[in-house]
Amino acid sequence: MIEGREFPFFDTDRARKTRGDFVLAEMRRAIVELRLRPGDQLSEAEIARQFGVSRQPVREAFIKLAQARLLSVRPQRGTLVRFISKQDVENAHFVREAIEVAAVRKAALKADEAAISELRELVAKLSTVPTKDHAKFMQLDEAFHEAVARSGGTGHAWHILEGLKSQLDRVRFLAIDEVTSASAIVAEHSAIIDAIADRSPQLAEDRMRAHMAEILVSLPRLVQAHSDLFSD
């Protein structure tokens, strides 16, 4: 458990239905959204109690989250939420850029009108998210990038990427409105869609690359402002 407080983070009713996958997804989301913060100590037994499940799915979630470098599992000493590694963020960004720039190029070549309409609907929803609801904004932002990949037939690549970018996602969540305004992100998404709709793969690539580059430009500022969250 996190010493001195309960877990107000999880929808435990749904957890009873889907068990392991749900436990993993909810724990990852809580870490990415910084509700479980770097340095927090976790108890397998306490989390199992909160979810209403046995310890086995929690143990499995711990292992997978450790592989994603979100947890540090220390035998006989407890499990901690890992601090954010600047190097891990930079490496994850490198992989994400390679995949998403290639994906948006394919989208510009292959996306049909239905896919483009879906992208515009997602951006319209994104533009109406309340200012402080960063969790909802992040969820819709993720849905947009996944939809871009699907529109070009590379949805499977997106799902592979999901498991590799957890450290980066914590920084992306931290950056919303702090270094990058939500309105700017919406405008960048709209520009990407316009390039896809115009069947301009090079412009779509350029706009996606510029959209994604901002997080690395902002990273030193975030490290300085939130030194308690970073390990290096």
C-alpha positions as CSV (number, residue, x, y, z in Angstrom):
1,M,0.0,0.0,0.0
2,I,1.0,3.6,-0.2
3,E,1.9,4.4,3.3
4,G,-0.6,6.5,5.2
5,R,-3.4,6.5,2.6
6,E,-5.9,4.4,0.8
7,F,-6.2,3.9,-3.0
8,P,-9.0,6.1,-4.4
9,F,-7.9,5.3,-7.9
10,F,-9.6,2.2,-9.2
11,D,-13.0,1.1,-10.4
12,T,-13.2,-2.1,-8.4
13,D,-16.6,-3.2,-9.6
14,R,-15.3,-3.6,-13.2
15,A,-12.1,-5.2,-11.9
16,R,-14.1,-8.2,-10.6
17,K,-15.3,-8.9,-14.1
18,T,-12.0,-8.7,-16.1
19,R,-9.4,-9.4,-13.5
20,G,-5.8,-9.4,-14.7
21,D,-6.1,-7.3,-17.8
22,F,-8.2,-4.7,-16.0
23,V,-5.8,-4.6,-13.0
24,L,-2.9,-4.0,-15.3
25,A,-4.6,-1.4,-17.4
26,E,-5.9,0.5,-14.3
27,M,-2.5,0.4,-12.6
28,R,-0.7,1.6,-15.7
29,R,-3.2,4.5,-16.1
30,A,-2.9,5.5,-12.5
31,I,0.9,5.6,-12.8
32,V,0.8,7.5,-16.2
33,E,-1.7,10.0,-14.8
34,L,0.6,10.5,-11.7
35,R,-2.1,9.4,-9.2
36,L,0.4,6.8,-8.2
37,R,3.6,8.9,-8.0
38,P,7.3,8.0,-8.2
39,G,8.5,6.7,-4.9
40,D,5.1,5.4,-3.8
41,Q,5.4,2.0,-2.1
42,L,2.8,-0.6,-3.2
43,S,1.5,-3.6,-1.5
44,E,0.4,-6.6,-3.5
45,A,-2.1,-7.7,-0.8
46,E,-3.6,-4.2,-0.4
47,I,-4.1,-3.6,-4.1
48,A,-5.7,-7.1,-4.4
49,R,-8.1,-6.1,-1.6
50,Q,-8.9,-2.8,-3.3
51,F,-9.7,-4.6,-6.6
52,G,-11.5,-7.6,-5.0
53,V,-9.2,-10.1,-6.7
54,S,-6.7,-12.7,-5.6
55,R,-3.0,-11.7,-5.4
56,Q,-2.1,-13.6,-8.6
57,P,-3.4,-11.0,-11.2
58,V,-1.8,-8.2,-9.1
59,R,1.5,-10.1,-9.0
60,E,1.3,-10.5,-12.8
61,A,0.5,-6.8,-13.2
62,F,3.5,-5.9,-11.1
63,I,5.8,-8.0,-13.3
64,K,4.5,-6.4,-16.5
65,L,4.7,-2.9,-15.1
66,A,8.3,-3.6,-14.0
67,Q,9.1,-4.7,-17.5
68,A,7.7,-1.4,-18.7
69,R,10.0,0.3,-16.2
70,L,7.1,1.8,-14.3
71,L,7.6,-0.3,-11.1
72,S,10.7,-1.4,-9.3
73,V,10.0,-4.9,-7.7
74,R,12.5,-5.5,-4.9
75,P,12.3,-8.9,-3.3
76,Q,11.9,-8.7,0.5
77,R,12.0,-4.9,0.3
78,G,8.8,-4.0,-1.4
79,T,7.6,-2.6,-4.7
80,L,8.0,1.1,-5.6
81,V,6.7,3.3,-8.5
82,R,9.8,4.1,-10.5
83,F,11.0,7.6,-10.9
84,I,10.9,9.0,-14.5
85,S,14.1,8.4,-16.4
86,K,15.0,11.2,-18.9
87,Q,16.9,8.7,-20.9
88,D,14.0,6.3,-21.0
89,V,11.7,9.1,-22.2
90,E,14.1,10.0,-25.0
91,N,14.4,6.4,-26.1
92,A,10.7,5.9,-26.1
93,H,10.2,9.1,-28.1
94,F,12.7,7.8,-30.7
95,V,10.7,4.6,-31.2
96,R,7.3,6.4,-31.1
97,E,8.4,9.0,-33.7
98,A,9.7,6.2,-36.1
99,I,6.4,4.3,-35.9
100,E,4.0,7.3,-35.9
101,V,5.6,9.2,-38.7
102,A,5.5,6.1,-40.9
103,A,1.9,5.4,-39.8
104,V,0.7,8.9,-40.7
105,R,2.4,8.6,-44.1
106,K,0.4,5.5,-44.8
107,A,-2.8,7.2,-43.5
108,A,-2.3,10.0,-46.1
109,L,-2.1,7.3,-48.8
110,K,-4.9,5.0,-47.6
111,A,-7.3,6.6,-45.2
112,D,-10.9,6.6,-46.5
113,E,-13.6,9.3,-45.9
114,A,-15.0,7.3,-42.9
115,A,-11.6,7.2,-41.2
116,I,-11.0,10.9,-41.8
117,S,-14.5,11.7,-40.4
118,E,-13.6,9.6,-37.3
119,L,-10.4,11.6,-36.9
120,R,-12.3,14.9,-37.1
121,E,-14.9,13.7,-34.6
122,L,-12.1,12.8,-32.1
123,V,-10.5,16.3,-32.5
124,A,-13.9,17.9,-32.0
125,K,-14.4,16.0,-28.8
126,L,-10.8,16.8,-27.7
127,S,-11.6,20.5,-28.1
128,T,-14.5,20.3,-25.7
129,V,-12.6,18.6,-22.8
130,P,-12.7,20.8,-19.6
131,T,-9.5,22.6,-19.0
132,K,-8.4,20.7,-15.9
133,D,-9.6,17.2,-17.1
134,H,-6.1,16.1,-18.2
135,A,-7.0,12.4,-17.9
136,K,-9.9,12.7,-20.4
137,F,-7.7,14.8,-22.7
138,M,-5.0,12.2,-22.6
139,Q,-7.4,9.4,-23.4
140,L,-8.8,11.2,-26.4
141,D,-5.3,12.2,-27.6
142,E,-4.3,8.5,-27.4
143,A,-7.5,7.6,-29.3
144,F,-6.6,10.1,-32.0
145,H,-3.1,8.7,-32.6
146,E,-4.4,5.1,-32.6
147,A,-7.1,6.1,-35.2
148,V,-4.4,7.6,-37.4
149,A,-2.6,4.3,-37.3
150,R,-5.7,2.3,-38.0
151,S,-6.7,4.6,-40.9
152,G,-3.5,3.6,-42.7
153,G,-3.7,-0.1,-41.8
154,T,-1.0,0.0,-39.1
155,G,-3.2,-0.4,-36.0
156,H,-1.1,-3.4,-34.9
157,A,2.0,-1.3,-34.8
158,W,0.2,1.2,-32.5
159,H,-0.6,-1.6,-30.0
160,I,3.1,-2.7,-30.0
161,L,4.0,0.9,-29.4
162,E,1.6,1.2,-26.4
163,G,3.7,-1.2,-24.4
164,L,7.0,0.7,-25.1
165,K,6.1,4.3,-24.3
166,S,4.9,4.3,-20.7
167,Q,7.7,6.5,-19.4
168,L,7.0,9.0,-22.3
169,D,3.3,8.9,-21.5
170,R,3.9,10.2,-17.9
171,V,5.8,13.2,-19.3
172,R,3.1,13.8,-21.9
173,F,0.5,13.8,-19.2
174,L,2.6,16.2,-17.1
175,A,3.1,18.5,-20.1
176,I,-0.6,19.1,-20.8
177,D,-1.2,22.9,-20.4
178,E,2.0,23.2,-18.4
179,V,4.3,23.5,-21.4
180,T,1.9,22.8,-24.3
181,S,-1.6,24.2,-24.3
182,A,-4.5,21.9,-25.0
183,S,-5.7,24.3,-27.7
184,A,-2.3,24.1,-29.5
185,I,-2.5,20.3,-29.4
186,V,-6.0,20.4,-30.9
187,A,-4.7,22.7,-33.7
188,E,-1.8,20.4,-34.5
189,H,-4.1,17.4,-34.7
190,S,-6.4,19.3,-37.1
191,A,-3.4,20.2,-39.3
192,I,-2.4,16.6,-39.4
193,I,-5.9,15.6,-40.5
194,D,-5.9,18.2,-43.2
195,A,-2.7,16.8,-44.6
196,I,-4.2,13.3,-44.6
197,A,-7.4,14.5,-46.2
198,D,-5.3,16.3,-48.9
199,R,-3.4,13.0,-49.7
200,S,-0.1,14.7,-48.9
201,P,2.1,12.1,-47.2
202,Q,5.2,14.3,-46.9
203,L,3.2,17.2,-45.3
204,A,1.5,14.7,-43.0
205,E,4.9,13.3,-41.9
206,D,6.3,16.8,-41.4
207,R,3.3,17.9,-39.2
208,M,3.4,14.7,-37.2
209,R,7.1,15.0,-36.6
210,A,6.8,18.7,-35.5
211,H,3.8,17.8,-33.3
212,M,5.8,15.1,-31.5
213,A,9.0,17.0,-31.2
214,E,7.7,19.5,-28.8
215,I,7.8,17.1,-25.8
216,L,11.6,16.7,-26.2
217,V,12.1,20.5,-26.4
218,S,10.0,20.8,-23.2
219,L,11.6,18.0,-21.3
220,P,14.5,19.9,-19.6
221,R,11.9,22.5,-18.3
222,L,9.7,19.7,-16.9
223,V,12.7,18.0,-15.3
224,Q,13.6,21.3,-13.6
225,A,10.1,22.1,-12.5
226,H,9.4,18.6,-11.2
227,S,12.7,17.3,-10.0
228,D,10.9,15.2,-7.4
229,L,9.5,13.0,-10.2
230,F,12.7,12.3,-12.1
231,S,15.6,10.1,-11.3
232,D,18.2,11.8,-13.6
